[in-house]
Amino acid sequence: MSRVQLALNVSDLDEAVTFYSTLFGVGPAKVRPGYANFAVADPPLKLVLIEGGAPGTVNHLGIEVASTDEVTAATTALAAAGLATDVEAGTTCCYAVQDKVWVDGPDRVRWEVYTVLADADADPAAGLDGDGACCAPSAAGRPPATPACC
């Protein structure tokens, strides 16, 4: 299983959940304060809604994969292509424990390749800051172009 992830900043989570539930014909898989995600089968998509940030903008992009082995393979391929990577193993972000690798695309668009290992507590400290924005990857001390995780 692989699917593209699109994380959007929204101004009103309830309104966005209602709209995207109608658009994709499926309700959210997870809803937490300031956060919701959808596992859409057709088209294959992981849609993440993050309350905060500049409404209507992309927070970050990603590719959800089935296993840590696939994250490791992506890390190897990206590094072999000369791209700088940030690896995070067992990180808790957006109410899930994940293994992931981050890479910057053109114009510093943040992409993550990740797998979800387990669900995490609904505590905002487990993955969201006080403003409802996702925690920023900072393993290399580099600030991201946008808040990112999920």
N, CA, C and O atoms as a GROMACS GRO file, in nm:
protein
  600
    1MET      N    1   0.084  -0.118   0.000
    1MET     CA    2   0.000   0.000   0.000
    1MET      C    3   0.089   0.124   0.000
    1MET      O    4   0.173   0.140   0.088
    2SER      N    5   0.070   0.207  -0.094
    2SER     CA    6   0.129   0.341  -0.095
    2SER      C    7   0.020   0.437  -0.139
    2SER      O    8  -0.067   0.402  -0.219
    3ARG      N    9   0.027   0.556  -0.086
    3ARG     CA   10  -0.067   0.659  -0.131
    3ARG      C   11  -0.005   0.795  -0.104
    3ARG      O   12   0.076   0.811  -0.014
    4VAL      N   13  -0.044   0.890  -0.184
    4VAL     CA   14   0.004   1.027  -0.167
    4VAL      C   15  -0.067   1.089  -0.049
    4VAL      O   16  -0.186   1.066  -0.026
    5GLN      N   17   0.008   1.170   0.026
    5GLN     CA   18  -0.048   1.245   0.137
    5GLN      C   19  -0.048   1.393   0.101
    5GLN      O   20   0.051   1.445   0.051
    6LEU      N   21  -0.158   1.458   0.127
    6LEU     CA   22  -0.172   1.601   0.109
    6LEU      C   23  -0.216   1.659   0.242
    6LEU      O   24  -0.325   1.629   0.290
    7ALA      N   25  -0.132   1.742   0.303
    7ALA     CA   26  -0.165   1.806   0.431
    7ALA      C   27  -0.197   1.952   0.405
    7ALA      O   28  -0.113   2.028   0.355
    8LEU      N   29  -0.318   1.991   0.439
    8LEU     CA   30  -0.366   2.127   0.414
    8LEU      C   31  -0.386   2.204   0.543
    8LEU      O   32  -0.431   2.147   0.643
    9ASN      N   33  -0.354   2.331   0.541
    9ASN     CA   34  -0.387   2.422   0.650
    9ASN      C   35  -0.531   2.469   0.629
    9ASN      O   36  -0.568   2.508   0.518
   10VAL      N   37  -0.610   2.466   0.734
   10VAL     CA   38  -0.751   2.509   0.725
   10VAL      C   39  -0.782   2.605   0.838
   10VAL      O   40  -0.721   2.598   0.945
   11SER      N   41  -0.877   2.694   0.815
   11SER     CA   42  -0.915   2.791   0.918
   11SER      C   43  -1.023   2.737   1.011
   11SER      O   44  -1.030   2.778   1.127
   12ASP      N   45  -1.107   2.646   0.962
   12ASP     CA   46  -1.217   2.593   1.041
   12ASP      C   47  -1.221   2.442   1.018
   12ASP      O   48  -1.267   2.395   0.913
   13LEU      N   49  -1.174   2.366   1.115
   13LEU     CA   50  -1.163   2.222   1.100
   13LEU      C   51  -1.299   2.157   1.075
   13LEU      O   52  -1.312   2.072   0.987
   14ASP      N   53  -1.400   2.195   1.151
   14ASP     CA   54  -1.533   2.134   1.134
   14ASP      C   55  -1.587   2.155   0.994
   14ASP      O   56  -1.639   2.062   0.932
   15GLU      N   57  -1.574   2.277   0.943
   15GLU     CA   58  -1.620   2.307   0.807
   15GLU      C   59  -1.543   2.225   0.704
   15GLU      O   60  -1.602   2.173   0.609
   16ALA      N   61  -1.413   2.215   0.722
   16ALA     CA   62  -1.330   2.140   0.628
   16ALA      C   63  -1.364   1.990   0.633
   16ALA      O   64  -1.371   1.926   0.528
   17VAL      N   65  -1.385   1.934   0.752
   17VAL     CA   66  -1.422   1.793   0.764
   17VAL      C   67  -1.553   1.767   0.691
   17VAL      O   68  -1.565   1.668   0.619
   18THR      N   69  -1.650   1.854   0.709
   18THR     CA   70  -1.778   1.838   0.640
   18THR      C   71  -1.759   1.842   0.488
   18THR      O   72  -1.813   1.758   0.417
   19PHE      N   73  -1.684   1.940   0.439
   19PHE     CA   74  -1.662   1.953   0.295
   19PHE      C   75  -1.592   1.830   0.238
   19PHE      O   76  -1.639   1.771   0.140
   20TYR      N   77  -1.479   1.789   0.299
   20TYR     CA   78  -1.401   1.678   0.243
   20TYR      C   79  -1.473   1.544   0.261
   20TYR      O   80  -1.452   1.453   0.181
   21SER      N   81  -1.555   1.530   0.364
   21SER     CA   82  -1.638   1.410   0.377
   21SER      C   83  -1.734   1.399   0.260
   21SER      O   84  -1.756   1.291   0.206
   22THR      N   85  -1.792   1.512   0.222
   22THR     CA   86  -1.883   1.515   0.108
   22THR      C   87  -1.808   1.492  -0.023
   22THR      O   88  -1.851   1.412  -0.106
   23LEU      N   89  -1.698   1.559  -0.041
   23LEU     CA   90  -1.620   1.549  -0.165
   23LEU      C   91  -1.574   1.406  -0.191
   23LEU      O   92  -1.587   1.356  -0.303
   24PHE      N   93  -1.520   1.338  -0.089
   24PHE     CA   94  -1.463   1.206  -0.108
   24PHE      C   95  -1.558   1.092  -0.071
   24PHE      O   96  -1.528   0.975  -0.094
   25GLY      N   97  -1.674   1.126  -0.012
   25GLY     CA   98  -1.772   1.024   0.022
   25GLY      C   99  -1.728   0.933   0.136
   25GLY      O  100  -1.773   0.818   0.145
   26VAL      N  101  -1.641   0.983   0.222
   26VAL     CA  102  -1.592   0.906   0.336
   26VAL      C  103  -1.564   1.002   0.450
   26VAL      O  104  -1.516   1.114   0.429
   27GLY      N  105  -1.594   0.957   0.571
   27GLY     CA  106  -1.566   1.040   0.688
   27GLY      C  107  -1.420   1.028   0.728
   27GLY      O  108  -1.347   0.944   0.676
   28PRO      N  109  -1.378   1.112   0.821
   28PRO     CA  110  -1.238   1.110   0.865
   28PRO      C  111  -1.205   0.981   0.939
   28PRO      O  112  -1.289   0.923   1.008
   29ALA      N  113  -1.080   0.936   0.923
   29ALA     CA  114  -1.030   0.820   0.995
   29ALA      C  115  -0.990   0.857   1.137
   29ALA      O  116  -0.995   0.774   1.228
   30LYS      N  117  -0.949   0.983   1.156
   30LYS     CA  118  -0.904   1.029   1.287
   30LYS      C  119  -0.935   1.178   1.299
   30LYS      O  120  -0.908   1.256   1.207
   31VAL      N  121  -0.991   1.218   1.413
   31VAL     CA  122  -1.016   1.359   1.443
   31VAL      C  123  -0.965   1.385   1.584
   31VAL      O  124  -0.999   1.314   1.679
   32ARG      N  125  -0.883   1.488   1.596
   32ARG     CA  126  -0.830   1.531   1.725
   32ARG      C  127  -0.836   1.684   1.726
   32ARG      O  128  -0.863   1.743   1.622
   33PRO      N  129  -0.814   1.748   1.839
   33PRO     CA  130  -0.818   1.894   1.841
   33PRO      C  131  -0.723   1.955   1.738
   33PRO      O  132  -0.602   1.932   1.742
   34GLY      N  133  -0.779   2.032   1.645
   34GLY     CA  134  -0.699   2.100   1.543
   34GLY      C  135  -0.646   2.010   1.433
   34GLY      O  136  -0.562   2.053   1.354
   35TYR      N  137  -0.694   1.885   1.426
   35TYR     CA  138  -0.636   1.787   1.334
   35TYR      C  139  -0.740   1.685   1.290
   35TYR      O  140  -0.822   1.640   1.371
   36ALA      N  141  -0.736   1.649   1.164
   36ALA     CA  142  -0.818   1.537   1.113
   36ALA      C  143  -0.744   1.475   0.996
   36ALA      O  144  -0.669   1.543   0.925
   37ASN      N  145  -0.765   1.345   0.976
   37ASN     CA  146  -0.712   1.283   0.855
   37ASN      C  147  -0.814   1.188   0.796
   37ASN      O  148  -0.897   1.131   0.866
   38PHE      N  149  -0.804   1.172   0.666
   38PHE     CA  150  -0.892   1.085   0.588
   38PHE      C  151  -0.807   0.981   0.517
   38PHE      O  152  -0.701   1.014   0.463
   39ALA      N  153  -0.852   0.858   0.516
   39ALA     CA  154  -0.790   0.752   0.437
   39ALA      C  155  -0.885   0.726   0.320
   39ALA      O  156  -0.979   0.647   0.332
   40VAL      N  157  -0.860   0.791   0.209
   40VAL     CA  158  -0.948   0.784   0.093
   40VAL      C  159  -0.900   0.670   0.003
   40VAL      O  160  -0.784   0.665  -0.037
   41ALA      N  161  -0.992   0.578  -0.029
   41ALA     CA  162  -0.956   0.463  -0.113
   41ALA      C  163  -0.951   0.500  -0.261
   41ALA      O  164  -0.863   0.453  -0.334
   42ASP      N  165  -1.044   0.583  -0.306
   42ASP     CA  166  -1.052   0.616  -0.448
   42ASP      C  167  -1.080   0.764  -0.465
   42ASP      O  168  -1.192   0.809  -0.438
   43PRO      N  169  -0.980   0.841  -0.508
   43PRO     CA  170  -0.845   0.801  -0.543
   43PRO      C  171  -0.763   0.776  -0.417
   43PRO      O  172  -0.793   0.833  -0.312
   44PRO      N  173  -0.660   0.689  -0.425
   44PRO     CA  174  -0.580   0.660  -0.306
   44PRO      C  175  -0.512   0.787  -0.253
   44PRO      O  176  -0.424   0.843  -0.318
   45LEU      N  177  -0.556   0.831  -0.135
   45LEU     CA  178  -0.509   0.959  -0.081
   45LEU      C  179  -0.517   0.956   0.070
   45LEU      O  180  -0.614   0.906   0.127
   46LYS      N  181  -0.416   1.010   0.134
   46LYS     CA  182  -0.422   1.039   0.278
   46LYS      C  183  -0.433   1.190   0.285
   46LYS      O  184  -0.337   1.262   0.257
   47LEU      N  185  -0.550   1.239   0.321
   47LEU     CA  186  -0.576   1.382   0.333
   47LEU      C  187  -0.566   1.419   0.480
   47LEU      O  188  -0.636   1.362   0.564
   48VAL      N  189  -0.480   1.516   0.510
   48VAL     CA  190  -0.460   1.563   0.647
   48VAL      C  191  -0.503   1.709   0.653
   48VAL      O  192  -0.463   1.790   0.569
   49LEU      N  193  -0.584   1.742   0.752
   49LEU     CA  194  -0.629   1.879   0.773
   49LEU      C  195  -0.570   1.929   0.903
   49LEU      O  196  -0.583   1.864   1.007
   50ILE      N  197  -0.504   2.044   0.898
   50ILE     CA  198  -0.439   2.102   1.014
   50ILE      C  199  -0.495   2.242   1.036
   50ILE      O  200  -0.476   2.331   0.953
   51GLU      N  201  -0.562   2.260   1.147
   51GLU     CA  202  -0.619   2.392   1.177
   51GLU      C  203  -0.505   2.486   1.216
   51GLU      O  204  -0.430   2.457   1.310
   52GLY      N  205  -0.493   2.596   1.145
   52GLY     CA  206  -0.385   2.691   1.170
   52GLY      C  207  -0.305   2.713   1.044
   52GLY      O  208  -0.339   2.660   0.938
   53GLY      N  209  -0.201   2.792   1.054
   53GLY     CA  210  -0.122   2.826   0.936
   53GLY      C  211  -0.204   2.916   0.845
   53GLY      O  212  -0.311   2.962   0.883
   54ALA      N  213  -0.154   2.940   0.727
   54ALA     CA  214  -0.226   3.022   0.629
   54ALA      C  215  -0.335   2.937   0.565
   54ALA      O  216  -0.304   2.843   0.492
   55PRO      N  217  -0.463   2.967   0.592
   55PRO     CA  218  -0.572   2.884   0.542
   55PRO      C  219  -0.564   2.864   0.391
   55PRO      O  220  -0.533   2.956   0.315
   56GLY      N  221  -0.594   2.741   0.349
   56GLY     CA  222  -0.598   2.710   0.207
   56GLY      C  223  -0.462   2.683   0.146
   56GLY      O  224  -0.451   2.671   0.024
   57THR      N  225  -0.357   2.673   0.227
   57THR     CA  226  -0.224   2.647   0.174
   57THR      C  227  -0.182   2.504   0.206
   57THR      O  228  -0.236   2.440   0.296
   58VAL      N  229  -0.085   2.456   0.129
   58VAL     CA  230  -0.030   2.324   0.153
   58VAL      C  231   0.064   2.333   0.274
   58VAL      O  232   0.153   2.416   0.277
   59ASN      N  233   0.042   2.247   0.370
   59ASN     CA  234   0.130   2.238   0.486
   59ASN      C  235   0.254   2.159   0.449
   59ASN      O  236   0.367   2.203   0.471
   60HIS      N  237   0.233   2.041   0.390
   60HIS     CA  238   0.341   1.959   0.339
   60HIS      C  239   0.280   1.846   0.257
   60HIS      O  240   0.158   1.828   0.254
   61LEU      N  241   0.365   1.771   0.190
   61LEU     CA  242   0.322   1.659   0.107
   61LEU      C  243   0.392   1.533   0.155
   61LEU      O  244   0.493   1.541   0.224
   62GLY      N  245   0.339   1.419   0.119
   62GLY     CA  246   0.402   1.296   0.163
   62GLY      C  247   0.361   1.177   0.082
   62GLY      O  248   0.273   1.182  -0.004
   63ILE      N  249   0.428   1.067   0.113
   63ILE     CA  250   0.394   0.936   0.058
   63ILE      C  251   0.388   0.841   0.176
   63ILE      O  252   0.490   0.815   0.241
   64GLU      N  253   0.271   0.789   0.203
   64GLU     CA  254   0.256   0.691   0.310
   64GLU      C  255   0.286   0.554   0.253
   64GLU      O  256   0.231   0.515   0.149
   65VAL      N  257   0.373   0.480   0.319
   65VAL     CA  258   0.410   0.346   0.275
   65VAL      C  259   0.376   0.246   0.386
   65VAL      O  260   0.341   0.286   0.497
   66ALA      N  261   0.385   0.117   0.355
   66ALA     CA  262   0.338   0.015   0.447
   66ALA      C  263   0.437  -0.024   0.555
   66ALA      O  264   0.397  -0.080   0.657
   67SER      N  265   0.567   0.004   0.536
   67SER     CA  266   0.663  -0.049   0.633
   67SER      C  267   0.786   0.039   0.648
   67SER      O  268   0.816   0.123   0.563
   68THR      N  269   0.856   0.018   0.758
   68THR     CA  270   0.984   0.086   0.781
   68THR      C  271   1.085   0.048   0.672
   68THR      O  272   1.167   0.131   0.633
   69ASP      N  273   1.079  -0.075   0.624
   69ASP     CA  274   1.170  -0.116   0.515
   69ASP      C  275   1.152  -0.027   0.392
   69ASP      O  276   1.250   0.006   0.325
   70GLU      N  277   1.030   0.012   0.363
   70GLU     CA  278   1.004   0.100   0.249
   70GLU      C  279   1.056   0.242   0.276
   70GLU      O  280   1.102   0.310   0.184
   71VAL      N  281   1.047   0.287   0.400
   71VAL     CA  282   1.104   0.418   0.436
   71VAL      C  283   1.256   0.413   0.419
   71VAL      O  284   1.316   0.505   0.365
   72THR      N  285   1.317   0.304   0.465
   72THR     CA  286   1.462   0.287   0.452
   72THR      C  287   1.503   0.284   0.305
   72THR      O  288   1.602   0.346   0.267
   73ALA      N  289   1.428   0.213   0.223
   73ALA     CA  290   1.458   0.207   0.079
   73ALA      C  291   1.447   0.345   0.015
   73ALA      O  292   1.529   0.381  -0.069
   74ALA      N  293   1.346   0.421   0.054
   74ALA     CA  294   1.330   0.557   0.000
   74ALA      C  295   1.446   0.644   0.045
   74ALA      O  296   1.498   0.724  -0.034
   75THR      N  297   1.487   0.631   0.170
   75THR     CA  298   1.600   0.709   0.221
   75THR      C  299   1.725   0.679   0.140
   75THR      O  300   1.797   0.771   0.100
   76THR      N  301   1.751   0.554   0.116
   76THR     CA  302   1.868   0.512   0.038
   76THR      C  303   1.863   0.569  -0.103
   76THR      O  304   1.962   0.621  -0.153
   77ALA      N  305   1.747   0.559  -0.168
   77ALA     CA  306   1.732   0.608  -0.305
   77ALA      C  307   1.746   0.760  -0.313
   77ALA      O  308   1.810   0.811  -0.405
   78LEU      N  309   1.688   0.831  -0.219
   78LEU     CA  310   1.697   0.977  -0.219
   78LEU      C  311   1.840   1.023  -0.195
   78LEU      O  312   1.889   1.114  -0.262
   79ALA      N  313   1.908   0.961  -0.100
   79ALA     CA  314   2.047   0.996  -0.070
   79ALA      C  315   2.138   0.962  -0.189
   79ALA      O  316   2.229   1.038  -0.221
   80ALA      N  317   2.112   0.848  -0.254
   80ALA     CA  318   2.192   0.809  -0.371
   80ALA      C  319   2.175   0.909  -0.486
   80ALA      O  320   2.264   0.925  -0.569
   81ALA      N  321   2.060   0.975  -0.489
   81ALA     CA  322   2.033   1.076  -0.592
   81ALA      C  323   2.092   1.211  -0.554
   81ALA      O  324   2.078   1.308  -0.629
   82GLY      N  325   2.158   1.219  -0.438
   82GLY     CA  326   2.223   1.342  -0.396
   82GLY      C  327   2.135   1.437  -0.319
   82GLY      O  328   2.172   1.553  -0.300
   83LEU      N  329   2.020   1.391  -0.274
   83LEU     CA  330   1.929   1.477  -0.198
   83LEU      C  331   1.957   1.466  -0.049
   83LEU      O  332   1.983   1.356   0.002
   84ALA      N  333   1.953   1.577   0.020
   84ALA     CA  334   1.971   1.579   0.166
   84ALA      C  335   1.844   1.525   0.231
   84ALA      O  336   1.734   1.564   0.194
   85THR      N  337   1.860   1.435   0.326
   85THR     CA  338   1.747   1.375   0.393
   85THR      C  339   1.755   1.397   0.544
   85THR      O  340   1.864   1.409   0.600
   86ASP      N  341   1.639   1.403   0.606
   86ASP     CA  342   1.626   1.406   0.752
   86ASP      C  343   1.548   1.280   0.790
   86ASP      O  344   1.432   1.265   0.751
   87VAL      N  345   1.609   1.190   0.863
   87VAL     CA  346   1.544   1.067   0.904
   87VAL      C  347   1.494   1.082   1.046
   87VAL      O  348   1.566   1.132   1.133
   88GLU      N  349   1.372   1.038   1.070
   88GLU     CA  350   1.314   1.036   1.204
   88GLU      C  351   1.259   0.896   1.229
   88GLU      O  352   1.170   0.851   1.157
   89ALA      N  353   1.311   0.828   1.328
   89ALA     CA  354   1.265   0.694   1.363
   89ALA      C  355   1.188   0.699   1.493
   89ALA      O  356   1.233   0.759   1.591
   90GLY      N  357   1.072   0.637   1.494
   90GLY     CA  358   0.992   0.630   1.616
   90GLY      C  359   0.946   0.764   1.667
   90GLY      O  360   0.930   0.781   1.788
   91THR      N  361   0.926   0.859   1.580
   91THR     CA  362   0.885   0.993   1.620
   91THR      C  363   0.733   0.998   1.639
   91THR      O  364   0.658   0.934   1.566
   92THR      N  365   0.689   1.074   1.737
   92THR     CA  366   0.545   1.092   1.759
   92THR      C  367   0.504   1.226   1.701
   92THR      O  368   0.556   1.330   1.740
   93CYS      N  369   0.413   1.221   1.609
   93CYS     CA  370   0.371   1.341   1.538
   93CYS      C  371   0.229   1.323   1.491
   93CYS      O  372   0.192   1.217   1.439
   94CYS      N  373   0.149   1.425   1.508
   94CYS     CA  374   0.010   1.423   1.461
   94CYS      C  375  -0.064   1.298   1.505
   94CYS      O  376  -0.130   1.231   1.425
   95TYR      N  377  -0.051   1.268   1.634
   95TYR     CA  378  -0.126   1.160   1.696
   95TYR      C  379  -0.093   1.022   1.642
   95TYR      O  380  -0.178   0.932   1.642
   96ALA      N  381   0.031   1.004   1.595
   96ALA     CA  382   0.077   0.873   1.549
   96ALA      C  383   0.227   0.860   1.571
   96ALA      O  384   0.301   0.959   1.565
   97VAL      N  385   0.272   0.738   1.598
   97VAL     CA  386   0.415   0.709   1.604
   97VAL      C  387   0.455   0.666   1.463
   97VAL      O  388   0.392   0.579   1.403
   98GLN      N  389   0.562   0.728   1.411
   98GLN     CA  390   0.598   0.707   1.271
   98GLN      C  391   0.749   0.691   1.255
   98GLN      O  392   0.827   0.743   1.335
   99ASP      N  393   0.789   0.619   1.150
   99ASP     CA  394   0.924   0.624   1.096
   99ASP      C  395   0.911   0.701   0.966
   99ASP      O  396   0.819   0.677   0.888
  100LYS      N  397   1.006   0.794   0.941
  100LYS     CA  398   0.992   0.878   0.823
  100LYS      C  399   1.125   0.933   0.778
  100LYS      O  400   1.223   0.934   0.852
  101VAL      N  401   1.125   0.979   0.655
  101VAL     CA  402   1.237   1.054   0.600
  101VAL      C  403   1.178   1.177   0.532
  101VAL      O  404   1.077   1.169   0.462
  102TRP      N  405   1.244   1.291   0.553
  102TRP     CA  406   1.203   1.418   0.493
  102TRP      C  407   1.302   1.457   0.385
  102TRP      O  408   1.422   1.428   0.395
  103VAL      N  409   1.253   1.522   0.282
  103VAL     CA  410   1.337   1.576   0.176
  103VAL      C  411   1.271   1.705   0.127
  103VAL      O  412   1.149   1.717   0.125
  104ASP      N  413   1.354   1.802   0.088
  104ASP     CA  414   1.302   1.927   0.034
  104ASP      C  415   1.294   1.917  -0.117
  104ASP      O  416   1.393   1.882  -0.183
  105GLY      N  417   1.178   1.948  -0.173
  105GLY     CA  418   1.163   1.956  -0.317
  105GLY      C  419   1.197   2.096  -0.364
  105GLY      O  420   1.242   2.180  -0.286
  106PRO      N  421   1.176   2.122  -0.492
  106PRO     CA  422   1.199   2.258  -0.542
  106PRO      C  423   1.117   2.359  -0.462
  106PRO      O  424   1.007   2.328  -0.415
  107ASP      N  425   1.170   2.476  -0.446
  107ASP     CA  426   1.103   2.584  -0.372
  107ASP      C  427   1.078   2.545  -0.226
  107ASP      O  428   0.987   2.598  -0.162
  108ARG      N  429   1.160   2.453  -0.173
  108ARG     CA  430   1.153   2.407  -0.035
  108ARG      C  431   1.018   2.347   0.004
  108ARG      O  432   0.976   2.357   0.119
  109VAL      N  433   0.951   2.284  -0.092
  109VAL     CA  434   0.830   2.210  -0.059
  109VAL      C  435   0.873   2.084   0.015
  109VAL      O  436   0.950   2.004  -0.037
  110ARG      N  437   0.823   2.068   0.138
  110ARG     CA  438   0.862   1.954   0.221
  110ARG      C  439   0.782   1.830   0.182
  110ARG      O  440   0.660   1.834   0.170
  111TRP      N  441   0.854   1.720   0.162
  111TRP     CA  442   0.795   1.590   0.136
  111TRP      C  443   0.842   1.494   0.244
  111TRP      O  444   0.957   1.500   0.287
  112GLU      N  445   0.754   1.406   0.287
  112GLU     CA  446   0.792   1.299   0.377
  112GLU      C  447   0.751   1.166   0.316
  112GLU      O  448   0.646   1.156   0.252
  113VAL      N  449   0.834   1.066   0.336
  113VAL     CA  450   0.798   0.927   0.309
  113VAL      C  451   0.790   0.865   0.447
  113VAL      O  452   0.887   0.869   0.522
  114TYR      N  453   0.675   0.806   0.481
  114TYR     CA  454   0.656   0.765   0.620
  114TYR      C  455   0.570   0.640   0.629
  114TYR      O  456   0.495   0.605   0.538
  115THR      N  457   0.582   0.574   0.743
  115THR     CA  458   0.491   0.466   0.780
  115THR      C  459   0.441   0.491   0.921
  115THR      O  460   0.515   0.541   1.006
  116VAL      N  461   0.318   0.457   0.945
  116VAL     CA  462   0.259   0.472   1.078
  116VAL      C  463   0.280   0.342   1.154
  116VAL      O  464   0.240   0.235   1.109
  117LEU      N  465   0.344   0.354   1.270
  117LEU     CA  466   0.373   0.237   1.354
  117LEU      C  467   0.263   0.210   1.456
  117LEU      O  468   0.233   0.095   1.487
  118ALA      N  469   0.204   0.317   1.509
  118ALA     CA  470   0.100   0.303   1.612
  118ALA      C  471   0.026   0.434   1.627
  118ALA      O  472   0.076   0.540   1.590
  119ASP      N  473  -0.093   0.426   1.682
  119ASP     CA  474  -0.169   0.545   1.718
  119ASP      C  475  -0.105   0.605   1.843
  119ASP      O  476  -0.041   0.533   1.920
  120ALA      N  477  -0.121   0.735   1.863
  120ALA     CA  478  -0.066   0.802   1.980
  120ALA      C  479  -0.178   0.874   2.055
  120ALA      O  480  -0.287   0.893   2.003
  121ASP      N  481  -0.147   0.914   2.178
  121ASP     CA  482  -0.245   0.984   2.260
  121ASP      C  483  -0.297   1.109   2.191
  121ASP      O  484  -0.232   1.164   2.102
  122ALA      N  485  -0.413   1.152   2.233
  122ALA     CA  486  -0.474   1.273   2.180
  122ALA      C  487  -0.418   1.398   2.246
  122ALA      O  488  -0.474   1.507   2.231
  123ASP      N  489  -0.308   1.384   2.318
  123ASP     CA  490  -0.243   1.497   2.384
  123ASP      C  491  -0.174   1.584   2.279
  123ASP      O  492  -0.091   1.534   2.204
  124PRO      N  493  -0.206   1.716   2.272
  124PRO     CA  494  -0.140   1.801   2.174
  124PRO      C  495   0.013   1.797   2.184
  124PRO      O  496   0.080   1.816   2.083
  125ALA      N  497   0.068   1.773   2.302
  125ALA     CA  498   0.213   1.765   2.315
  125ALA      C  499   0.269   1.643   2.242
  125ALA      O  500   0.389   1.636   2.216
  126ALA      N  501   0.183   1.547   2.209
  126ALA     CA  502   0.228   1.427   2.138
  126ALA      C  503   0.251   1.452   1.991
  126ALA      O  504   0.307   1.366   1.922
  127GLY      N  505   0.210   1.568   1.939
  127GLY     CA  506   0.232   1.587   1.798
  127GLY      C  507   0.197   1.724   1.745
  127GLY      O  508   0.235   1.757   1.632
  128LEU      N  509   0.127   1.803   1.822
  128LEU     CA  510   0.090   1.936   1.775
  128LEU      C  511   0.136   2.038   1.876
  128LEU      O  512   0.133   2.013   1.997
  129ASP      N  513   0.178   2.154   1.828
  129ASP     CA  514   0.215   2.259   1.921
  129ASP      C  515   0.090   2.334   1.965
  129ASP      O  516  -0.020   2.303   1.919
  130GLY      N  517   0.106   2.431   2.051
  130GLY     CA  518  -0.009   2.502   2.106
  130GLY      C  519  -0.090   2.580   2.005
  130GLY      O  520  -0.204   2.617   2.033
  131ASP      N  521  -0.035   2.604   1.887
  131ASP     CA  522  -0.108   2.676   1.783
  131ASP      C  523  -0.180   2.582   1.688
  131ASP      O  524  -0.242   2.628   1.593
  132GLY      N  525  -0.173   2.451   1.712
  132GLY     CA  526  -0.238   2.355   1.625
  132GLY      C  527  -0.156   2.321   1.503
  132GLY      O  528  -0.202   2.247   1.416
  133ALA      N  529  -0.034   2.374   1.494
  133ALA     CA  530   0.050   2.342   1.380
  133ALA      C  531   0.130   2.216   1.410
  133ALA      O  532   0.163   2.189   1.526
  134CYS      N  533   0.160   2.141   1.308
  134CYS     CA  534   0.238   2.019   1.329
  134CYS      C  535   0.378   2.053   1.375
  134CYS      O  536   0.431   2.161   1.347
  135CYS      N  537   0.436   1.959   1.446
  135CYS     CA  538   0.574   1.975   1.489
  135CYS      C  539   0.665   1.976   1.367
  135CYS      O  540   0.640   1.905   1.270
  136ALA      N  541   0.766   2.054   1.372
  136ALA     CA  542   0.859   2.065   1.259
  136ALA      C  543   0.969   1.961   1.271
  136ALA      O  544   1.022   1.941   1.380
  137PRO      N  545   1.005   1.894   1.162
  137PRO     CA  546   1.118   1.803   1.168
  137PRO      C  547   1.246   1.884   1.187
  137PRO      O  548   1.268   1.982   1.115
  138SER      N  549   1.328   1.844   1.281
  138SER     CA  550   1.447   1.924   1.308
  138SER      C  551   1.567   1.838   1.344
  138SER      O  552   1.658   1.885   1.412
  139ALA      N  553   1.570   1.714   1.299
  139ALA     CA  554   1.680   1.625   1.334
  139ALA      C  555   1.813   1.684   1.292
  139ALA      O  556   1.914   1.664   1.359
  140ALA      N  557   1.814   1.757   1.181
  140ALA     CA  558   1.938   1.818   1.134
  140ALA      C  559   1.947   1.964   1.177
  140ALA      O  560   2.039   2.035   1.135
  141GLY      N  561   1.852   2.010   1.259
  141GLY     CA  562   1.854   2.148   1.305
  141GLY      C  563   1.808   2.246   1.199
  141GLY      O  564   1.816   2.367   1.220
  142ARG      N  565   1.759   2.198   1.088
  142ARG     CA  566   1.714   2.282   0.979
  142ARG      C  567   1.568   2.317   0.999
  142ARG      O  568   1.486   2.228   1.018
  143PRO      N  569   1.533   2.444   0.995
  143PRO     CA  570   1.390   2.476   1.004
  143PRO      C  571   1.322   2.440   0.872
  143PRO      O  572   1.379   2.461   0.765
  144PRO      N  573   1.201   2.388   0.879
  144PRO     CA  574   1.130   2.354   0.756
  144PRO      C  575   1.074   2.479   0.691
  144PRO      O  576   1.063   2.585   0.753
  145ALA      N  577   1.037   2.464   0.564
  145ALA     CA  578   0.973   2.575   0.492
  145ALA      C  579   0.835   2.601   0.549
  145ALA      O  580   0.789   2.715   0.551
  146THR      N  581   0.769   2.497   0.596
  146THR     CA  582   0.637   2.507   0.658
  146THR      C  583   0.634   2.414   0.777
  146THR      O  584   0.716   2.322   0.783
  147PRO      N  585   0.543   2.434   0.872
  147PRO     CA  586   0.529   2.336   0.977
  147PRO      C  587   0.496   2.202   0.911
  147PRO      O  588   0.423   2.199   0.812
  148ALA      N  589   0.549   2.093   0.962
  148ALA     CA  590   0.526   1.967   0.894
  148ALA      C  591   0.523   1.849   0.987
  148ALA      O  592   0.592   1.847   1.089
  149CYS      N  593   0.446   1.755   0.953
  149CYS     CA  594   0.443   1.622   1.012
  149CYS      C  595   0.322   1.549   0.957
  149CYS      O  596   0.282   1.573   0.843
  150CYS      N  597   0.266   1.461   1.033
  150CYS     CA  598   0.144   1.388   1.001
  150CYS      C  599   0.168   1.272   0.910
  150CYS      O  600   0.074   1.202   0.874
   0.00000   0.00000   0.00000
